[in-house]
Amino acid sequence: MKIDKDTIPINARHWDNWSFVHLGSGIIAGWLIDPIIAFTLLAAYEPIEIFVLSPFLYRRFKIIFGNESWNNALIDIVFNTVGIFIGYNFLRILIEPPFILF
C-alpha cells in the first residue's frame, strides 16, 4: 500500500501525547539553559519541524513526522514555555543543575 503524505490528515488537535514531551523538554531546558535562550531554541524548532524535518523525513524515508497544524505548533510552544518556567523557577531551586549551558 502506497502512502501519500497529502492524504494523511494534519494533526490539528490543540494538545496530544507530544505535548508532554514538549513540557518535559521545556523543564530540562529551563533547568540547564537561560530561559530566554531556551525559549528561542524551542520556539524556533517548531517551524523547522514543519517545513524542514517533516518533508525531508517523508521524502527520504517515508516517515510521517511533524504533520501538524500551526495551532498545534503554537500550543507546543506554550507547553515548552510552561516547562521552561517550571524548570527555571522551581527545579533549579530544588536541584542544582550539574552544568548550565548558556
C-alpha positions in Angstrom: 0.0 0.0 0.0 1.4 3.3 -1.1 1.2 6.1 1.5 0.7 9.6 0.2 1.5 12.3 2.7 -1.1 14.7 1.3 -3.9 12.3 2.1 -2.8 11.9 5.8 -4.7 14.2 8.0 -2.9 17.1 9.6 -2.8 16.9 13.4 -4.9 20.0 14.3 -5.6 19.0 17.9 -4.6 21.6 20.5 -2.7 19.0 22.6 -1.7 15.4 22.1 0.8 12.9 23.6 3.7 15.0 22.2 2.6 17.9 24.4 4.0 16.1 27.4 7.3 15.7 25.6 7.3 19.4 24.9 6.6 20.1 28.6 9.4 17.8 29.7 11.9 19.3 27.2 11.0 22.7 28.4 11.6 21.7 32.0 15.0 20.3 31.2 15.9 23.3 29.0 14.8 25.8 31.7 16.9 23.9 34.2 20.0 23.9 32.1 19.8 27.0 29.9 19.0 30.7 30.4 15.2 31.0 29.9 15.4 33.4 27.0 17.8 31.2 25.0 15.7 28.1 25.9 12.5 29.7 24.7 14.2 30.9 21.5 15.6 27.5 20.7 12.4 25.6 21.5 10.2 28.1 19.6 12.5 28.0 16.6 12.2 24.2 16.4 8.5 24.3 15.5 8.8 25.9 12.0 11.9 23.7 11.4 9.9 20.7 12.3 7.0 21.6 10.0 8.9 23.0 7.0 12.2 21.1 7.0 12.2 17.9 9.1 8.7 16.7 8.1 9.2 17.0 4.3 12.8 15.6 4.5 11.9 12.6 6.5 8.9 11.8 4.3 10.7 12.2 1.0 13.8 10.3 2.1 12.5 7.6 4.4 8.7 7.7 4.0 8.4 8.6 7.7 5.4 10.7 8.7 6.6 13.1 11.4 5.6 16.7 12.3 2.5 16.6 10.1 0.7 19.2 12.3 -1.2 22.5 12.0 0.1 25.8 13.2 -2.4 25.7 16.1 -0.8 22.5 17.3 2.7 24.1 16.9 1.7 27.2 18.9 0.3 25.0 21.7 3.6 23.1 21.7 5.4 26.4 22.2 3.0 27.1 25.1 3.9 23.8 26.7 7.6 24.5 26.2 7.2 27.9 27.8 5.4 26.4 30.8 8.1 23.8 31.1 10.8 26.4 30.9 9.1 28.3 33.7 8.9 25.2 35.9 12.5 24.2 35.2 13.9 27.7 35.8 11.8 28.8 38.8 11.3 25.5 40.6 13.5 22.7 39.5 16.7 24.9 39.5 15.9 25.8 43.2 15.2 22.2 44.2 18.1 20.6 42.4 21.2 22.5 41.3 21.9 21.7 37.7 25.1 19.8 37.0 26.1 22.5 34.4 24.5 25.5 32.8 24.9 25.6 29.0 24.2 29.3 28.3 
